[in-house]
Amino acid sequence: MKYSLILLFIFLTSFSPVETKVYICGPTGAKKYHYTDNCRGLTACRHEITKVSISQAQGYGLTLCGWED
């Protein structure tokens, strides 16, 4: 039993979590991030829609779009 628990622990901790990707309007000037590239909040975007990690978007000071919370 103890051996099985150790193997289970090693198995579960060996995988790194997949970070969520989000969409922002252009590399600069964005104020919000979006979970989908067809979010209603991106309709006014006049720049390229860029896919970044959620931690990167939050690092830019962006917050979740009001249409998606």
PQR file of N, CA, C, O and H, with PARSE charges and radii, in Angstrom:
ATOM      1  N   MET A   1       0.816  -1.193   0.000 -0.4000 1.5000
ATOM      2  CA  MET A   1       0.000   0.000   0.000 -0.0000 2.0000
ATOM      3  C   MET A   1       0.864   1.262   0.000  0.5500 1.7000
ATOM      4  O   MET A   1       0.613   2.200  -0.758 -0.5500 1.4000
ATOM      5  N   LYS A   2       1.868   1.270   0.849 -0.4000 1.5000
ATOM      6  CA  LYS A   2       2.747   2.432   0.954 -0.0000 2.0000
ATOM      7  C   LYS A   2       3.471   2.661  -0.378  0.5500 1.7000
ATOM      8  O   LYS A   2       3.625   3.800  -0.818 -0.5500 1.4000
ATOM      9  H   LYS A   2       2.071   0.509   1.465  0.4000 1.0000
ATOM     10  N   TYR A   3       3.907   1.586  -1.004 -0.4000 1.5000
ATOM     11  CA  TYR A   3       4.590   1.668  -2.291 -0.0000 2.0000
ATOM     12  C   TYR A   3       3.665   2.249  -3.367  0.5500 1.7000
ATOM     13  O   TYR A   3       4.100   3.046  -4.198 -0.5500 1.4000
ATOM     14  H   TYR A   3       3.782   0.660  -0.646  0.4000 1.0000
ATOM     15  N   SER A   4       2.401   1.852  -3.350 -0.4000 1.5000
ATOM     16  CA  SER A   4       1.423   2.360  -4.323 -0.0000 2.0000
ATOM     17  C   SER A   4       1.186   3.852  -4.143  0.5500 1.7000
ATOM     18  O   SER A   4       1.053   4.576  -5.130 -0.5500 1.4000
ATOM     19  H   SER A   4       2.047   1.205  -2.675  0.4000 1.0000
ATOM     20  N   LEU A   5       1.131   4.317  -2.919 -0.4000 1.5000
ATOM     21  CA  LEU A   5       0.937   5.739  -2.647 -0.0000 2.0000
ATOM     22  C   LEU A   5       2.132   6.558  -3.123  0.5500 1.7000
ATOM     23  O   LEU A   5       1.968   7.658  -3.651 -0.5500 1.4000
ATOM     24  H   LEU A   5       1.238   3.729  -2.117  0.4000 1.0000
ATOM     25  N   ILE A   6       3.321   6.025  -2.937 -0.4000 1.5000
ATOM     26  CA  ILE A   6       4.526   6.722  -3.401 -0.0000 2.0000
ATOM     27  C   ILE A   6       4.520   6.817  -4.922  0.5500 1.7000
ATOM     28  O   ILE A   6       4.827   7.873  -5.475 -0.5500 1.4000
ATOM     29  H   ILE A   6       3.454   5.131  -2.508  0.4000 1.0000
ATOM     30  N   LEU A   7       4.174   5.730  -5.603 -0.4000 1.5000
ATOM     31  CA  LEU A   7       4.109   5.753  -7.063 -0.0000 2.0000
ATOM     32  C   LEU A   7       3.035   6.720  -7.558  0.5500 1.7000
ATOM     33  O   LEU A   7       3.245   7.435  -8.538 -0.5500 1.4000
ATOM     34  H   LEU A   7       3.925   4.872  -5.154  0.4000 1.0000
ATOM     35  N   LEU A   8       1.897   6.742  -6.890 -0.4000 1.5000
ATOM     36  CA  LEU A   8       0.825   7.658  -7.258 -0.0000 2.0000
ATOM     37  C   LEU A   8       1.284   9.114  -7.091  0.5500 1.7000
ATOM     38  O   LEU A   8       1.024   9.952  -7.954 -0.5500 1.4000
ATOM     39  H   LEU A   8       1.726   6.161  -6.094  0.4000 1.0000
ATOM     40  N   PHE A   9       1.956   9.404  -5.991 -0.4000 1.5000
ATOM     41  CA  PHE A   9       2.461  10.756  -5.752 -0.0000 2.0000
ATOM     42  C   PHE A   9       3.461  11.164  -6.833  0.5500 1.7000
ATOM     43  O   PHE A   9       3.389  12.283  -7.341 -0.5500 1.4000
ATOM     44  H   PHE A   9       2.167   8.723  -5.290  0.4000 1.0000
ATOM     45  N   ILE A  10       4.373  10.297  -7.187 -0.4000 1.5000
ATOM     46  CA  ILE A  10       5.365  10.593  -8.237 -0.0000 2.0000
ATOM     47  C   ILE A  10       4.671  10.817  -9.569  0.5500 1.7000
ATOM     48  O   ILE A  10       5.029  11.735 -10.308 -0.5500 1.4000
ATOM     49  H   ILE A  10       4.432   9.387  -6.775  0.4000 1.0000
ATOM     50  N   PHE A  11       3.697  10.000  -9.879 -0.4000 1.5000
ATOM     51  CA  PHE A  11       2.958  10.128 -11.132 -0.0000 2.0000
ATOM     52  C   PHE A  11       2.221  11.458 -11.209  0.5500 1.7000
ATOM     53  O   PHE A  11       2.286  12.145 -12.229 -0.5500 1.4000
ATOM     54  H   PHE A  11       3.407   9.255  -9.278  0.4000 1.0000
ATOM     55  N   LEU A  12       1.528  11.824 -10.147 -0.4000 1.5000
ATOM     56  CA  LEU A  12       0.729  13.049 -10.152 -0.0000 2.0000
ATOM     57  C   LEU A  12       1.579  14.312 -10.149  0.5500 1.7000
ATOM     58  O   LEU A  12       1.154  15.333 -10.689 -0.5500 1.4000
ATOM     59  H   LEU A  12       1.475  11.266  -9.319  0.4000 1.0000
ATOM     60  N   THR A  13       2.754  14.270  -9.562 -0.4000 1.5000
ATOM     61  CA  THR A  13       3.600  15.467  -9.505 -0.0000 2.0000
ATOM     62  C   THR A  13       4.558  15.569 -10.679  0.5500 1.7000
ATOM     63  O   THR A  13       5.257  16.572 -10.817 -0.5500 1.4000
ATOM     64  H   THR A  13       3.099  13.440  -9.124  0.4000 1.0000
ATOM     65  N   SER A  14       4.601  14.555 -11.522 -0.4000 1.5000
ATOM     66  CA  SER A  14       5.535  14.590 -12.649 -0.0000 2.0000
ATOM     67  C   SER A  14       5.014  15.395 -13.832  0.5500 1.7000
ATOM     68  O   SER A  14       5.781  15.734 -14.733 -0.5500 1.4000
ATOM     69  H   SER A  14       4.033  13.740 -11.409  0.4000 1.0000
ATOM     70  N   PHE A  15       3.730  15.702 -13.842 -0.4000 1.5000
ATOM     71  CA  PHE A  15       3.148  16.457 -14.936 -0.0000 2.0000
ATOM     72  C   PHE A  15       3.043  17.925 -14.550  0.5500 1.7000
ATOM     73  O   PHE A  15       2.547  18.264 -13.476 -0.5500 1.4000
ATOM     74  H   PHE A  15       3.107  15.426 -13.110  0.4000 1.0000
ATOM     75  N   SER A  16       3.519  18.794 -15.442 -0.4000 1.5000
ATOM     76  CA  SER A  16       3.356  20.223 -15.177 -0.0000 2.0000
ATOM     77  C   SER A  16       1.997  20.659 -15.708  0.5500 1.7000
ATOM     78  O   SER A  16       1.559  20.181 -16.755 -0.5500 1.4000
ATOM     79  H   SER A  16       3.923  18.519 -16.315  0.4000 1.0000
ATOM     80  N   PRO A  17       1.335  21.550 -15.006 -0.5600 1.5000
ATOM     81  CA  PRO A  17       0.012  21.984 -15.460  0.2800 2.0000
ATOM     82  C   PRO A  17       0.112  22.784 -16.753  0.5500 1.7000
ATOM     83  O   PRO A  17       1.070  23.525 -16.973 -0.5500 1.4000
ATOM     84  N   VAL A  18      -0.885  22.621 -17.591 -0.4000 1.5000
ATOM     85  CA  VAL A  18      -0.945  23.355 -18.850 -0.0000 2.0000
ATOM     86  C   VAL A  18      -1.519  24.729 -18.544  0.5500 1.7000
ATOM     87  O   VAL A  18      -2.585  24.848 -17.940 -0.5500 1.4000
ATOM     88  H   VAL A  18      -1.664  22.020 -17.413  0.4000 1.0000
ATOM     89  N   GLU A  19      -0.803  25.765 -18.966 -0.4000 1.5000
ATOM     90  CA  GLU A  19      -1.261  27.112 -18.678 -0.0000 2.0000
ATOM     91  C   GLU A  19      -2.292  27.556 -19.713  0.5500 1.7000
ATOM     92  O   GLU A  19      -2.136  27.317 -20.910 -0.5500 1.4000
ATOM     93  H   GLU A  19       0.063  25.669 -19.456  0.4000 1.0000
ATOM     94  N   THR A  20      -3.332  28.195 -19.234 -0.4000 1.5000
ATOM     95  CA  THR A  20      -4.415  28.668 -20.082 -0.0000 2.0000
ATOM     96  C   THR A  20      -3.919  29.757 -21.016  0.5500 1.7000
ATOM     97  O   THR A  20      -3.174  30.648 -20.607 -0.5500 1.4000
ATOM     98  H   THR A  20      -3.459  28.389 -18.261  0.4000 1.0000
ATOM     99  N   LYS A  21      -4.332  29.681 -22.261 -0.4000 1.5000
ATOM    100  CA  LYS A  21      -4.017  30.715 -23.245 -0.0000 2.0000
ATOM    101  C   LYS A  21      -5.217  31.631 -23.389  0.5500 1.7000
ATOM    102  O   LYS A  21      -6.363  31.183 -23.358 -0.5500 1.4000
ATOM    103  H   LYS A  21      -4.937  28.957 -22.594  0.4000 1.0000
ATOM    104  N   VAL A  22      -4.945  32.915 -23.546 -0.4000 1.5000
ATOM    105  CA  VAL A  22      -5.990  33.921 -23.695 -0.0000 2.0000
ATOM    106  C   VAL A  22      -5.656  34.809 -24.892  0.5500 1.7000
ATOM    107  O   VAL A  22      -4.562  34.726 -25.450 -0.5500 1.4000
ATOM    108  H   VAL A  22      -4.014  33.279 -23.571  0.4000 1.0000
ATOM    109  N   TYR A  23      -6.589  35.642 -25.271 -0.4000 1.5000
ATOM    110  CA  TYR A  23      -6.427  36.505 -26.428 -0.0000 2.0000
ATOM    111  C   TYR A  23      -6.427  37.964 -25.991  0.5500 1.7000
ATOM    112  O   TYR A  23      -7.211  38.369 -25.133 -0.5500 1.4000
ATOM    113  H   TYR A  23      -7.478  35.709 -24.817  0.4000 1.0000
ATOM    114  N   ILE A  24      -5.533  38.749 -26.599 -0.4000 1.5000
ATOM    115  CA  ILE A  24      -5.481  40.174 -26.338 -0.0000 2.0000
ATOM    116  C   ILE A  24      -5.462  40.919 -27.665  0.5500 1.7000
ATOM    117  O   ILE A  24      -5.090  40.356 -28.695 -0.5500 1.4000
ATOM    118  H   ILE A  24      -4.896  38.419 -27.297  0.4000 1.0000
ATOM    119  N   CYS A  25      -5.859  42.175 -27.637 -0.4000 1.5000
ATOM    120  CA  CYS A  25      -5.884  43.002 -28.848 -0.0000 2.0000
ATOM    121  C   CYS A  25      -4.532  43.679 -29.013  0.5500 1.7000
ATOM    122  O   CYS A  25      -4.245  44.686 -28.367 -0.5500 1.4000
ATOM    123  H   CYS A  25      -6.160  42.632 -26.800  0.4000 1.0000
ATOM    124  N   GLY A  26      -3.714  43.119 -29.877 -0.4000 1.5000
ATOM    125  CA  GLY A  26      -2.414  43.714 -30.175 -0.0000 2.0000
ATOM    126  C   GLY A  26      -1.427  43.574 -29.038  0.5500 1.7000
ATOM    127  O   GLY A  26      -1.809  43.266 -27.909 -0.5500 1.4000
ATOM    128  H   GLY A  26      -3.948  42.300 -30.402  0.4000 1.0000
ATOM    129  N   PRO A  27      -0.165  43.798 -29.331 -0.5600 1.5000
ATOM    130  CA  PRO A  27       0.865  43.644 -28.317  0.2800 2.0000
ATOM    131  C   PRO A  27       0.914  44.806 -27.310  0.5500 1.7000
ATOM    132  O   PRO A  27       1.444  44.648 -26.211 -0.5500 1.4000
ATOM    133  N   THR A  28       0.368  45.959 -27.679 -0.4000 1.5000
ATOM    134  CA  THR A  28       0.359  47.104 -26.758 -0.0000 2.0000
ATOM    135  C   THR A  28      -1.019  47.758 -26.776  0.5500 1.7000
ATOM    136  O   THR A  28      -1.740  47.657 -27.769 -0.5500 1.4000
ATOM    137  H   THR A  28      -0.063  46.088 -28.573  0.4000 1.0000
ATOM    138  N   GLY A  29      -1.373  48.401 -25.728 -0.4000 1.5000
ATOM    139  CA  GLY A  29      -2.633  49.131 -25.673 -0.0000 2.0000
ATOM    140  C   GLY A  29      -3.835  48.326 -25.231  0.5500 1.7000
ATOM    141  O   GLY A  29      -4.910  48.896 -25.045 -0.5500 1.4000
ATOM    142  H   GLY A  29      -0.787  48.483 -24.922  0.4000 1.0000
ATOM    143  N   ALA A  30      -3.696  47.012 -25.054 -0.4000 1.5000
ATOM    144  CA  ALA A  30      -4.818  46.187 -24.605 -0.0000 2.0000
ATOM    145  C   ALA A  30      -5.118  46.494 -23.142  0.5500 1.7000
ATOM    146  O   ALA A  30      -4.218  46.825 -22.371 -0.5500 1.4000
ATOM    147  H   ALA A  30      -2.822  46.549 -25.205  0.4000 1.0000
ATOM    148  N   LYS A  31      -6.383  46.383 -22.769 -0.4000 1.5000
ATOM    149  CA  LYS A  31      -6.787  46.611 -21.380 -0.0000 2.0000
ATOM    150  C   LYS A  31      -7.375  45.352 -20.754  0.5500 1.7000
ATOM    151  O   LYS A  31      -7.403  45.217 -19.531 -0.5500 1.4000
ATOM    152  H   LYS A  31      -7.114  46.114 -23.396  0.4000 1.0000
ATOM    153  N   LYS A  32      -7.845  44.430 -21.593 -0.4000 1.5000
ATOM    154  CA  LYS A  32      -8.521  43.225 -21.123 -0.0000 2.0000
ATOM    155  C   LYS A  32      -7.960  42.006 -21.841  0.5500 1.7000
ATOM    156  O   LYS A  32      -7.361  42.129 -22.909 -0.5500 1.4000
ATOM    157  H   LYS A  32      -7.823  44.540 -22.586  0.4000 1.0000
ATOM    158  N   TYR A  33      -8.154  40.835 -21.254 -0.4000 1.5000
ATOM    159  CA  TYR A  33      -7.861  39.590 -21.952 -0.0000 2.0000
ATOM    160  C   TYR A  33      -9.154  38.813 -22.110  0.5500 1.7000
ATOM    161  O   TYR A  33     -10.121  39.035 -21.381 -0.5500 1.4000
ATOM    162  H   TYR A  33      -8.640  40.735 -20.386  0.4000 1.0000
ATOM    163  N   HIS A  34      -9.162  37.899 -23.073 -0.4000 1.5000
ATOM    164  CA  HIS A  34     -10.377  37.191 -23.469 -0.0000 2.0000
ATOM    165  C   HIS A  34     -10.073  35.702 -23.603  0.5500 1.7000
ATOM    166  O   HIS A  34      -8.993  35.324 -24.057 -0.5500 1.4000
ATOM    167  H   HIS A  34      -8.377  37.719 -23.666  0.4000 1.0000
ATOM    168  N   TYR A  35     -11.025  34.858 -23.207 -0.4000 1.5000
ATOM    169  CA  TYR A  35     -10.837  33.410 -23.310 -0.0000 2.0000
ATOM    170  C   TYR A  35     -11.026  32.900 -24.736  0.5500 1.7000
ATOM    171  O   TYR A  35     -10.445  31.879 -25.104 -0.5500 1.4000
ATOM    172  H   TYR A  35     -11.902  35.165 -22.838  0.4000 1.0000
ATOM    173  N   THR A  36     -11.822  33.588 -25.538 -0.4000 1.5000
ATOM    174  CA  THR A  36     -12.048  33.159 -26.920 -0.0000 2.0000
ATOM    175  C   THR A  36     -11.701  34.293 -27.875  0.5500 1.7000
ATOM    176  O   THR A  36     -11.828  35.468 -27.529 -0.5500 1.4000
ATOM    177  H   THR A  36     -12.293  34.418 -25.238  0.4000 1.0000
ATOM    178  N   ASP A  37     -11.265  33.939 -29.068 -0.4000 1.5000
ATOM    179  CA  ASP A  37     -10.883  34.962 -30.041 -0.0000 2.0000
ATOM    180  C   ASP A  37     -12.093  35.609 -30.714  0.5500 1.7000
ATOM    181  O   ASP A  37     -11.948  36.597 -31.435 -0.5500 1.4000
ATOM    182  H   ASP A  37     -11.162  32.985 -29.349  0.4000 1.0000
ATOM    183  N   ASN A  38     -13.281  35.059 -30.481 -0.4000 1.5000
ATOM    184  CA  ASN A  38     -14.482  35.681 -31.045 -0.0000 2.0000
ATOM    185  C   ASN A  38     -15.345  36.330 -29.959  0.5500 1.7000
ATOM    186  O   ASN A  38     -16.554  36.489 -30.129 -0.5500 1.4000
ATOM    187  H   ASN A  38     -13.399  34.257 -29.895  0.4000 1.0000
ATOM    188  N   CYS A  39     -14.708  36.704 -28.836 -0.4000 1.5000
ATOM    189  CA  CYS A  39     -15.405  37.386 -27.754 -0.0000 2.0000
ATOM    190  C   CYS A  39     -15.953  38.717 -28.249  0.5500 1.7000
ATOM    191  O   CYS A  39     -15.329  39.398 -29.062 -0.5500 1.4000
ATOM    192  H   CYS A  39     -13.726  36.575 -28.698  0.4000 1.0000
ATOM    193  N   ARG A  40     -17.117  39.071 -27.753 -0.4000 1.5000
ATOM    194  CA  ARG A  40     -17.760  40.329 -28.112 -0.0000 2.0000
ATOM    195  C   ARG A  40     -16.875  41.542 -27.785  0.5500 1.7000
ATOM    196  O   ARG A  40     -16.943  42.565 -28.467 -0.5500 1.4000
ATOM    197  H   ARG A  40     -17.625  38.517 -27.092  0.4000 1.0000
ATOM    198  N   GLY A  41     -16.055  41.423 -26.752 -0.4000 1.5000
ATOM    199  CA  GLY A  41     -15.164  42.508 -26.349 -0.0000 2.0000
ATOM    200  C   GLY A  41     -14.036  42.780 -27.330  0.5500 1.7000
ATOM    201  O   GLY A  41     -13.398  43.830 -27.255 -0.5500 1.4000
ATOM    202  H   GLY A  41     -16.000  40.592 -26.199  0.4000 1.0000
ATOM    203  N   LEU A  42     -13.776  41.857 -28.248 -0.4000 1.5000
ATOM    204  CA  LEU A  42     -12.710  42.042 -29.243 -0.0000 2.0000
ATOM    205  C   LEU A  42     -13.222  42.611 -30.561  0.5500 1.7000
ATOM    206  O   LEU A  42     -12.430  42.805 -31.483 -0.5500 1.4000
ATOM    207  H   LEU A  42     -14.294  41.003 -28.309  0.4000 1.0000
ATOM    208  N   THR A  43     -14.505  42.882 -30.681 -0.4000 1.5000
ATOM    209  CA  THR A  43     -15.048  43.354 -31.964 -0.0000 2.0000
ATOM    210  C   THR A  43     -14.500  44.720 -32.364  0.5500 1.7000
ATOM    211  O   THR A  43     -14.434  45.022 -33.556 -0.5500 1.4000
ATOM    212  H   THR A  43     -15.148  42.725 -29.932  0.4000 1.0000
ATOM    213  N   ALA A  44     -14.113  45.540 -31.416 -0.4000 1.5000
ATOM    214  CA  ALA A  44     -13.573  46.869 -31.736 -0.0000 2.0000
ATOM    215  C   ALA A  44     -12.066  46.845 -31.951  0.5500 1.7000
ATOM    216  O   ALA A  44     -11.475  47.888 -32.229 -0.5500 1.4000
ATOM    217  H   ALA A  44     -14.167  45.294 -30.448  0.4000 1.0000
ATOM    218  N   CYS A  45     -11.433  45.688 -31.832 -0.4000 1.5000
ATOM    219  CA  CYS A  45      -9.981  45.589 -31.978 -0.0000 2.0000
ATOM    220  C   CYS A  45      -9.561  45.926 -33.400  0.5500 1.7000
ATOM    221  O   CYS A  45     -10.058  45.332 -34.357 -0.5500 1.4000
ATOM    222  H   CYS A  45     -11.914  44.841 -31.606  0.4000 1.0000
ATOM    223  N   ARG A  46      -8.663  46.860 -33.534 -0.4000 1.5000
ATOM    224  CA  ARG A  46      -8.154  47.274 -34.847 -0.0000 2.0000
ATOM    225  C   ARG A  46      -6.710  46.821 -35.067  0.5500 1.7000
ATOM    226  O   ARG A  46      -6.059  47.231 -36.028 -0.5500 1.4000
ATOM    227  H   ARG A  46      -8.259  47.342 -32.756  0.4000 1.0000
ATOM    228  N   HIS A  47      -6.225  45.976 -34.170 -0.4000 1.5000
ATOM    229  CA  HIS A  47      -4.878  45.436 -34.260 -0.0000 2.0000
ATOM    230  C   HIS A  47      -4.970  43.923 -34.400  0.5500 1.7000
ATOM    231  O   HIS A  47      -6.063  43.356 -34.421 -0.5500 1.4000
ATOM    232  H   HIS A  47      -6.754  45.643 -33.389  0.4000 1.0000
ATOM    233  N   GLU A  48      -3.849  43.294 -34.493 -0.4000 1.5000
ATOM    234  CA  GLU A  48      -3.824  41.834 -34.566 -0.0000 2.0000
ATOM    235  C   GLU A  48      -4.210  41.250 -33.207  0.5500 1.7000
ATOM    236  O   GLU A  48      -3.726  41.715 -32.175 -0.5500 1.4000
ATOM    237  H   GLU A  48      -2.961  43.754 -34.476  0.4000 1.0000
ATOM    238  N   ILE A  49      -5.059  40.256 -33.201 -0.4000 1.5000
ATOM    239  CA  ILE A  49      -5.429  39.568 -31.972 -0.0000 2.0000
ATOM    240  C   ILE A  49      -4.335  38.542 -31.687  0.5500 1.7000
ATOM    241  O   ILE A  49      -4.033  37.685 -32.517 -0.5500 1.4000
ATOM    242  H   ILE A  49      -5.451  39.879 -34.039  0.4000 1.0000
ATOM    243  N   THR A  50      -3.753  38.650 -30.498 -0.4000 1.5000
ATOM    244  CA  THR A  50      -2.592  37.847 -30.133 -0.0000 2.0000
ATOM    245  C   THR A  50      -2.958  36.860 -29.036  0.5500 1.7000
ATOM    246  O   THR A  50      -3.689  37.200 -28.106 -0.5500 1.4000
ATOM    247  H   THR A  50      -3.999  39.346 -29.824  0.4000 1.0000
ATOM    248  N   LYS A  51      -2.445  35.629 -29.147 -0.4000 1.5000
ATOM    249  CA  LYS A  51      -2.676  34.592 -28.150 -0.0000 2.0000
ATOM    250  C   LYS A  51      -1.468  34.548 -27.212  0.5500 1.7000
ATOM    251  O   LYS A  51      -0.337  34.362 -27.662 -0.5500 1.4000
ATOM    252  H   LYS A  51      -1.851  35.353 -29.903  0.4000 1.0000
ATOM    253  N   VAL A  52      -1.709  34.719 -25.902 -0.4000 1.5000
ATOM    254  CA  VAL A  52      -0.650  34.702 -24.896 -0.0000 2.0000
ATOM    255  C   VAL A  52      -1.102  33.870 -23.707  0.5500 1.7000
ATOM    256  O   VAL A  52      -2.276  33.515 -23.610 -0.5500 1.4000
ATOM    257  H   VAL A  52      -2.627  34.870 -25.536  0.4000 1.0000
ATOM    258  N   SER A  53      -0.186  33.558 -22.806 -0.4000 1.5000
ATOM    259  CA  SER A  53      -0.568  32.836 -21.594 -0.0000 2.0000
ATOM    260  C   SER A  53      -1.289  33.790 -20.651  0.5500 1.7000
ATOM    261  O   SER A  53      -1.089  35.004 -20.702 -0.5500 1.4000
ATOM    262  H   SER A  53       0.768  33.846 -22.885  0.4000 1.0000
ATOM    263  N   ILE A  54      -2.121  33.229 -19.800 -0.4000 1.5000
ATOM    264  CA  ILE A  54      -2.888  34.061 -18.872 -0.0000 2.0000
ATOM    265  C   ILE A  54      -1.958  34.782 -17.901  0.5500 1.7000
ATOM    266  O   ILE A  54      -2.234  35.920 -17.521 -0.5500 1.4000
ATOM    267  H   ILE A  54      -2.283  32.243 -19.759  0.4000 1.0000
ATOM    268  N   SER A  55      -0.862  34.142 -17.494 -0.4000 1.5000
ATOM    269  CA  SER A  55       0.067  34.804 -16.577 -0.0000 2.0000
ATOM    270  C   SER A  55       0.772  35.965 -17.270  0.5500 1.7000
ATOM    271  O   SER A  55       1.057  36.983 -16.638 -0.5500 1.4000
ATOM    272  H   SER A  55      -0.639  33.217 -17.803  0.4000 1.0000
ATOM    273  N   GLN A  56       1.052  35.822 -18.553 -0.4000 1.5000
ATOM    274  CA  GLN A  56       1.665  36.914 -19.314 -0.0000 2.0000
ATOM    275  C   GLN A  56       0.685  38.082 -19.420  0.5500 1.7000
ATOM    276  O   GLN A  56       1.081  39.233 -19.235 -0.5500 1.4000
ATOM    277  H   GLN A  56       0.821  34.996 -19.066  0.4000 1.0000
ATOM    278  N   ALA A  57      -0.570  37.808 -19.710 -0.4000 1.5000
ATOM    279  CA  ALA A  57      -1.583  38.861 -19.808 -0.0000 2.0000
ATOM    280  C   ALA A  57      -1.746  39.577 -18.471  0.5500 1.7000
ATOM    281  O   ALA A  57      -1.829  40.804 -18.429 -0.5500 1.4000
ATOM    282  H   ALA A  57      -0.892  36.873 -19.860  0.4000 1.0000
ATOM    283  N   GLN A  58      -1.793  38.822 -17.394 -0.4000 1.5000
ATOM    284  CA  GLN A  58      -1.922  39.427 -16.077 -0.0000 2.0000
ATOM    285  C   GLN A  58      -0.662  40.205 -15.712  0.5500 1.7000
ATOM    286  O   GLN A  58      -0.734  41.205 -14.998 -0.5500 1.4000
ATOM    287  H   GLN A  58      -1.726  37.825 -17.428  0.4000 1.0000
ATOM    288  N   GLY A  59       0.478  39.755 -16.194 -0.4000 1.5000
ATOM    289  CA  GLY A  59       1.727  40.477 -15.987 -0.0000 2.0000
ATOM    290  C   GLY A  59       1.725  41.832 -16.681  0.5500 1.7000
ATOM    291  O   GLY A  59       2.389  42.764 -16.228 -0.5500 1.4000
ATOM    292  H   GLY A  59       0.536  38.943 -16.774  0.4000 1.0000
ATOM    293  N   TYR A  60       0.986  41.946 -17.771 -0.4000 1.5000
ATOM    294  CA  TYR A  60       0.836  43.225 -18.470 -0.0000 2.0000
ATOM    295  C   TYR A  60      -0.153  44.139 -17.743  0.5500 1.7000
ATOM    296  O   TYR A  60      -0.326  45.294 -18.131 -0.5500 1.4000
ATOM    297  H   TYR A  60       0.447  41.188 -18.139  0.4000 1.0000
ATOM    298  N   GLY A  61      -0.804  43.628 -16.689 -0.4000 1.5000
ATOM    299  CA  GLY A  61      -1.786  44.410 -15.949 -0.0000 2.0000
ATOM    300  C   GLY A  61      -3.188  44.293 -16.517  0.5500 1.7000
ATOM    301  O   GLY A  61      -4.064  45.081 -16.163 -0.5500 1.4000
ATOM    302  H   GLY A  61      -0.663  42.690 -16.374  0.4000 1.0000
ATOM    303  N   LEU A  62      -3.417  43.312 -17.402 -0.4000 1.5000
ATOM    304  CA  LEU A  62      -4.730  43.136 -18.014 -0.0000 2.0000
ATOM    305  C   LEU A  62      -5.654  42.362 -17.080  0.5500 1.7000
ATOM    306  O   LEU A  62      -5.201  41.550 -16.272 -0.5500 1.4000
ATOM    307  H   LEU A  62      -2.705  42.672 -17.690  0.4000 1.0000
ATOM    308  N   THR A  63      -6.935  42.619 -17.199 -0.4000 1.5000
ATOM    309  CA  THR A  63      -7.950  41.919 -16.432 -0.0000 2.0000
ATOM    310  C   THR A  63      -8.930  41.244 -17.400  0.5500 1.7000
ATOM    311  O   THR A  63      -8.956  41.550 -18.592 -0.5500 1.4000
ATOM    312  H   THR A  63      -7.303  43.278 -17.855  0.4000 1.0000
ATOM    313  N   LEU A  64      -9.720  40.336 -16.869 -0.4000 1.5000
ATOM    314  CA  LEU A  64     -10.683  39.589 -17.685 -0.0000 2.0000
ATOM    315  C   LEU A  64     -11.753  40.514 -18.257  0.5500 1.7000
ATOM    316  O   LEU A  64     -12.247  41.406 -17.568 -0.5500 1.4000
ATOM    317  H   LEU A  64      -9.699  40.088 -15.901  0.4000 1.0000
ATOM    318  N   CYS A  65     -12.098  40.299 -19.494 -0.4000 1.5000
ATOM    319  CA  CYS A  65     -13.144  41.062 -20.165 -0.0000 2.0000
ATOM    320  C   CYS A  65     -14.472  40.922 -19.429  0.5500 1.7000
ATOM    321  O   CYS A  65     -14.811  39.836 -18.960 -0.5500 1.4000
ATOM    322  H   CYS A  65     -11.697  39.575 -20.054  0.4000 1.0000
ATOM    323  N   GLY A  66     -15.208  41.993 -19.329 -0.4000 1.5000
ATOM    324  CA  GLY A  66     -16.493  41.991 -18.645 -0.0000 2.0000
ATOM    325  C   GLY A  66     -17.547  41.115 -19.287  0.5500 1.7000
ATOM    326  O   GLY A  66     -18.497  40.704 -18.621 -0.5500 1.4000
ATOM    327  H   GLY A  66     -14.933  42.876 -19.710  0.4000 1.0000
ATOM    328  N   TRP A  67     -17.398  40.820 -20.569 -0.4000 1.5000
ATOM    329  CA  TRP A  67     -18.363  39.949 -21.256 -0.0000 2.0000
ATOM    330  C   TRP A  67     -18.145  38.494 -20.874  0.5500 1.7000
ATOM    331  O   TRP A  67     -19.019  37.661 -21.113 -0.5500 1.4000
ATOM    332  H   TRP A  67     -16.626  41.153 -21.110  0.4000 1.0000
ATOM    333  N   GLU A  68     -17.010  38.171 -20.290 -0.4000 1.5000
ATOM    334  CA  GLU A  68     -16.671  36.771 -20.013 -0.0000 2.0000
ATOM    335  C   GLU A  68     -16.660  36.402 -18.541  0.5500 1.7000
ATOM    336  O   GLU A  68     -16.424  35.237 -18.221 -0.5500 1.4000
ATOM    337  H   GLU A  68     -16.300  38.848 -20.095  0.4000 1.0000
ATOM    338  N   ASP A  69     -16.903  37.328 -17.636 -0.4000 1.5000
ATOM    339  CA  ASP A  69     -16.846  36.943 -16.218 -0.0000 2.0000
ATOM    340  C   ASP A  69     -18.192  36.573 -15.668  0.5500 1.7000
ATOM    341  O   ASP A  69     -18.304  36.229 -14.492 -0.5500 1.4000
ATOM    342  H   ASP A  69     -17.094  38.274 -17.897  0.4000 1.0000
TER
END
